Amino acid sequence: MVLLTITPQISDAIQAWKAAEPDDSLRCDDGEPNLDGAEVGNPITHAQVIDLRNKLKSKGNMEYTLENLLVGSRVYLPPPPPKPEPVSSPRFRAVPGDSEHYANQQRSYSQSDEYKALMARLRREEEERAYERMINPPAPTETFGQQFPGARSFAAVNQPHSKADLGDDAEDVTYNDVHRQLMLILNFLVSIIGVGATLWVLARWWSTPARLFLTMGGSLVVGVAEVGVYYFYIWHLTDASRKDKKFKEQKEVVQTWVVEGLSVPEPVTVGGREGQVDPLSEDIGGARRRKRSPTRQKA
C-alpha cells in the first residue's frame, strides 16, 4: 500500500465534506490512516482520495476532481525515529579482593533530570550564541589591499624602469668599495711591517730596547704617513668632483650640412608627347637606348 501526502486541495476537500456531512466519516480501513484532523503533509492512501472524490461528486461538488486533488502530492516518507536517549548503566563498586578495573570500567550516562536540564541549558546557550552572531556579525578580515590602499599606487610609482634600479650595479659598487678598502688596509700593513722589519735588521748592533723603540717609532711614522697620503688623495678626488659639478659645459655648432631631397622630374616634350621624364634614364625620342656590356663593345 502506497501512501501519499495530503495536499492543500485534499485538506480543503476533507473540510468541505465534513461541513456537508458531519455525521458521515471518511473511509478508514485496516492499516489506513485516520483522516480526522488531517493536516497538509500527513499520509493518505490513493483509495481514500478516490473515495473522497466520489462522495463530493455525489453531493454535486464538481470542483474537486481527482487531478486537482493529486496536484503537488508526493510519496509519503515517514520521518526517521528519534534517537534513543542514553540509558543508565550499572555502577560497579570496588569489592575487597576484586580489581578496581571493574569499578572504573563503566560510567553512568543516566536519563536523569540533571542530564536533561544540562542538555536543555547547552541548547539554549548555543541558540543565544547563534542569535548573537546573527545580529552582531564579526568584522570581516581585511585584505592587504584594504589595510594599505595606497600600496598599489606606491608600487606603480616606484617600480624599476632600468636594470640599474634592480640593485645589481649597487652591489657591484659595494663589492668594489669593500675590495678597495681591504686592499688599502693590506698595503698599509705590508708597508708598516716591512719598514719595521727593515729597521729591526739594520739596528741589529743596538741594544734590544733601542731596536724595539726604533722599530715601533719607524712603523708609527710610516703608518701616519700612509694615512696622511690617503686622506690627501681622498680630498683631491672630492675637490676635483666638486669642481666638475661647478663646471658648465658649453656646446658650439662648428659646421652644418644640408641634405637635399631627390630632384623632381621636369615635364619635357619627347616625340611630340608631353610627360615627365626621369633625367637619370636614357629615354630619347620615346625609345630607351640599350646599354651594352664592356665585353660586347670590345668585340
C-alpha positions as CSV (number, residue, x, y, z in Angstrom):
1,M,0.0,0.0,0.0
2,V,1.5,3.3,-1.2
3,L,0.9,6.3,1.0
4,L,0.6,9.8,-0.5
5,T,0.9,13.2,1.2
6,I,-2.1,15.3,1.8
7,T,-2.1,18.4,-0.4
8,P,-3.9,21.7,0.4
9,Q,-6.6,20.7,-2.1
10,I,-7.2,17.4,-0.3
11,S,-7.3,19.2,3.1
12,D,-9.9,21.6,1.7
13,A,-11.9,18.8,0.3
14,I,-11.9,17.0,3.6
15,Q,-13.1,20.1,5.3
16,A,-15.8,20.6,2.7
17,W,-17.1,17.0,3.2
18,K,-17.2,17.4,7.0
19,A,-19.1,20.6,6.6
20,A,-21.6,18.9,4.2
21,E,-21.9,15.6,6.1
22,P,-20.6,16.0,9.7
23,D,-22.0,12.6,10.8
24,D,-20.6,10.6,7.9
25,S,-17.0,9.7,8.4
26,L,-14.5,9.1,5.6
27,R,-13.0,5.8,4.7
28,C,-10.6,4.3,7.3
29,D,-10.0,0.6,6.8
30,D,-7.4,-1.5,8.5
31,G,-3.9,-0.1,8.0
32,E,-5.2,3.1,6.5
33,P,-4.5,6.5,8.3
34,N,-7.3,8.2,10.1
35,L,-8.4,11.4,8.3
36,D,-9.9,13.1,11.3
37,G,-7.9,16.2,12.0
38,A,-5.7,15.5,8.9
39,E,-3.3,18.3,8.0
40,V,-1.2,19.1,5.0
41,G,1.7,16.6,4.8
42,N,0.0,13.8,6.6
43,P,-0.3,10.4,4.9
44,I,-3.4,9.3,2.9
45,T,-4.0,6.3,0.6
46,H,-5.0,6.5,-3.1
47,A,-8.2,4.6,-2.3
48,Q,-9.1,7.3,0.3
49,V,-8.6,10.0,-2.2
50,I,-10.9,8.2,-4.7
51,D,-13.5,7.7,-2.0
52,L,-13.3,11.4,-1.1
53,R,-13.8,12.4,-4.7
54,N,-16.7,10.1,-5.2
55,K,-18.5,11.4,-2.1
56,L,-18.1,15.0,-3.1
57,K,-19.2,14.2,-6.6
58,S,-22.4,12.5,-5.2
59,K,-23.2,15.8,-3.4
60,G,-22.9,17.7,-6.6
61,N,-19.5,19.2,-5.8
62,M,-17.6,19.0,-9.1
63,E,-14.8,21.4,-8.1
64,Y,-12.6,18.7,-6.5
65,T,-11.5,16.4,-9.3
66,L,-9.1,13.6,-8.9
67,E,-6.5,15.5,-10.9
68,N,-6.8,18.7,-8.8
69,L,-6.6,16.7,-5.6
70,L,-3.4,15.0,-6.6
71,V,-1.5,18.1,-7.8
72,G,1.6,18.5,-5.7
73,S,1.2,15.2,-3.9
74,R,4.2,13.0,-3.3
75,V,5.0,9.6,-1.9
76,Y,4.8,9.8,1.9
77,L,8.1,9.1,3.6
78,P,7.7,8.6,7.4
79,P,10.1,10.7,9.5
80,P,13.1,8.8,11.0
81,P,12.6,7.6,14.5
82,P,14.0,9.8,17.2
83,K,17.4,8.9,18.6
84,P,17.1,6.9,21.8
85,E,18.3,8.8,24.9
86,P,21.1,7.3,26.8
87,V,20.1,4.7,29.3
88,S,21.7,4.3,32.7
89,S,24.3,1.7,33.0
90,P,25.0,-0.1,36.3
91,R,27.8,1.2,38.5
92,F,30.4,-1.2,39.9
93,R,31.9,-0.8,43.3
94,A,35.3,-2.0,44.3
95,V,34.9,-5.0,46.5
96,P,37.7,-6.1,48.7
97,G,39.7,-8.7,46.9
98,D,38.4,-7.7,43.4
99,S,40.3,-5.5,41.0
100,E,39.4,-1.8,40.6
101,H,39.2,-2.3,36.9
102,Y,35.5,-3.3,37.1
103,A,34.8,-0.3,39.3
104,N,36.1,2.2,36.6
105,Q,35.1,0.2,33.6
106,Q,31.7,1.9,33.1
107,R,30.4,5.4,33.6
108,S,26.8,6.3,34.2
109,Y,25.0,8.3,31.5
110,S,21.7,8.1,33.2
111,Q,18.5,9.5,31.8
112,S,18.1,11.7,34.8
113,D,16.6,15.1,35.4
114,E,20.1,16.6,35.7
115,Y,21.1,15.3,32.3
116,K,18.0,16.7,30.6
117,A,18.5,20.1,32.4
118,L,22.1,20.2,31.3
119,M,21.3,19.4,27.6
120,A,18.5,22.0,27.6
121,R,20.9,24.6,29.0
122,L,23.5,23.8,26.4
123,R,21.0,24.1,23.6
124,R,19.7,27.4,24.9
125,E,23.2,28.8,25.2
126,E,24.0,27.7,21.7
127,E,20.9,29.3,20.3
128,E,21.8,32.5,22.2
129,R,25.3,32.5,20.7
130,A,23.9,31.8,17.2
131,Y,21.5,34.7,17.6
132,E,24.2,37.0,18.9
133,R,26.4,36.1,15.8
134,M,23.5,36.8,13.6
135,I,22.7,40.3,14.9
136,N,26.4,41.2,15.6
137,P,28.5,39.5,12.9
138,P,32.2,39.6,13.4
139,A,34.2,42.1,11.4
140,P,35.5,40.6,8.2
141,T,39.2,40.0,7.9
142,E,40.8,42.9,6.0
143,T,42.9,42.1,3.0
144,F,46.3,43.6,2.3
145,G,44.7,46.0,-0.2
146,Q,42.2,47.2,2.3
147,Q,44.8,47.7,5.0
148,F,47.1,49.5,2.7
149,P,45.0,51.2,0.0
150,G,48.0,53.2,-1.3
151,A,50.3,50.2,-1.8
152,R,49.3,49.7,-5.4
153,S,49.9,53.3,-6.5
154,F,53.2,53.4,-4.5
155,A,54.4,50.3,-6.2
156,A,53.4,51.7,-9.6
157,V,55.4,54.9,-9.0
158,N,58.5,53.2,-7.6
159,Q,58.7,50.3,-9.9
160,P,62.1,49.8,-11.6
161,H,62.5,51.2,-15.0
162,S,66.0,50.1,-15.8
163,K,68.5,47.4,-14.9
164,A,70.3,49.8,-12.6
165,D,67.2,50.1,-10.4
166,L,67.3,46.4,-9.6
167,G,70.3,46.9,-7.4
168,D,72.9,44.9,-9.4
169,D,75.1,48.0,-10.0
170,A,74.8,49.0,-6.4
171,E,76.0,45.5,-5.3
172,D,78.9,45.8,-7.7
173,V,79.8,49.2,-6.3
174,T,79.6,48.0,-2.8
175,Y,81.8,45.0,-3.6
176,N,84.3,47.2,-5.3
177,D,84.4,49.6,-2.3
178,V,84.9,46.7,0.1
179,H,87.6,45.2,-2.1
180,R,89.4,48.6,-2.4
181,Q,89.3,49.2,1.4
182,L,90.6,45.7,2.2
183,M,93.5,46.1,-0.3
184,L,94.3,49.6,1.2
185,I,94.5,48.1,4.7
186,L,96.6,45.3,3.4
187,N,99.0,47.8,1.8
188,F,99.2,49.8,5.0
189,L,100.0,46.7,7.0
190,V,102.6,45.5,4.5
191,S,104.3,48.9,4.5
192,I,104.4,49.2,8.3
193,I,105.6,45.6,8.8
194,G,108.2,46.0,6.0
195,V,109.6,49.2,7.5
196,G,109.6,47.8,11.0
197,A,111.4,44.6,9.9
198,T,114.0,46.7,7.9
199,L,114.7,48.9,10.9
200,W,115.0,45.9,13.2
201,V,117.5,44.3,10.9
202,L,119.6,47.4,10.3
203,A,119.8,48.1,14.1
204,R,121.0,44.6,14.9
205,W,124.1,46.0,16.7
206,W,122.0,48.2,19.0
207,S,120.6,47.0,22.3
208,T,117.2,45.3,22.3
209,P,115.2,48.2,23.9
210,A,116.7,50.7,21.4
211,R,115.9,48.4,18.5
212,L,112.4,47.9,19.8
213,F,111.8,51.7,20.2
214,L,113.3,52.4,16.8
215,T,111.2,49.8,15.1
216,M,107.9,51.0,16.8
217,G,108.7,54.6,16.0
218,G,109.5,53.9,12.4
219,S,106.4,51.8,11.9
220,L,104.3,54.6,13.6
221,V,105.8,57.3,11.3
222,V,105.1,55.2,8.2
223,G,101.5,54.5,9.3
224,V,100.8,58.2,9.9
225,A,102.4,59.0,6.6
226,E,100.3,56.4,4.8
227,V,97.1,57.7,6.4
228,G,98.0,61.3,5.6
229,V,98.7,60.4,1.9
230,Y,95.4,58.5,1.8
231,Y,93.4,61.4,3.2
232,F,95.2,63.8,0.8
233,Y,94.2,61.6,-2.1
234,I,90.5,61.5,-0.9
235,W,90.5,65.2,-0.5
236,H,91.9,65.7,-4.0
237,L,89.2,63.4,-5.5
238,T,86.5,65.3,-3.6
239,D,87.8,68.6,-4.7
240,A,88.0,67.5,-8.3
241,S,84.5,66.2,-8.2
242,R,83.2,69.4,-6.7
243,K,84.9,71.4,-9.5
244,D,83.5,69.2,-12.1
245,K,80.0,69.8,-10.8
246,K,80.5,73.6,-10.9
247,F,81.9,73.5,-14.4
248,K,79.2,74.1,-17.0
249,E,79.8,72.6,-20.4
250,Q,79.2,74.9,-23.4
251,K,78.4,73.4,-26.8
252,E,79.0,75.3,-30.0
253,V,78.0,74.4,-33.6
254,V,81.1,74.1,-35.7
255,Q,79.7,73.1,-39.0
256,T,76.4,72.3,-40.6
257,W,75.3,70.1,-43.5
258,V,72.2,70.5,-45.6
259,V,70.7,67.2,-47.0
260,E,68.6,67.9,-50.1
261,G,65.8,65.6,-51.3
262,L,65.6,63.9,-54.7
263,S,65.2,66.1,-57.7
264,V,61.7,66.4,-59.1
265,P,61.4,65.3,-62.7
266,E,60.5,68.2,-65.0
267,P,57.9,67.9,-67.8
268,V,59.5,67.7,-71.2
269,T,58.3,67.1,-74.8
270,V,59.6,63.8,-76.2
271,G,58.5,62.7,-79.6
272,G,55.6,65.1,-79.8
273,R,54.3,64.0,-76.3
274,E,54.4,65.8,-73.1
275,G,55.2,64.0,-69.9
276,Q,57.6,63.6,-67.0
277,V,60.9,62.0,-67.9
278,D,63.3,60.8,-65.3
279,P,66.6,62.6,-66.0
280,L,68.5,59.6,-64.9
281,S,67.0,57.4,-67.6
282,E,68.2,57.4,-71.2
283,D,64.9,57.6,-72.9
284,I,65.5,59.6,-76.1
285,G,62.8,60.0,-78.8
286,G,60.4,57.8,-77.0
287,A,62.8,54.8,-77.2
288,R,65.1,53.7,-74.5
289,R,68.7,53.1,-75.5
290,R,70.1,49.7,-74.6
291,K,73.3,49.6,-72.6
292,R,76.0,47.4,-74.0
293,S,78.3,45.4,-71.8
294,P,82.0,46.2,-71.9
295,T,82.8,42.8,-73.4
296,R,80.5,43.4,-76.4
297,Q,81.9,46.9,-77.0
298,K,85.4,45.5,-77.2
299,A,84.3,42.7,-79.6
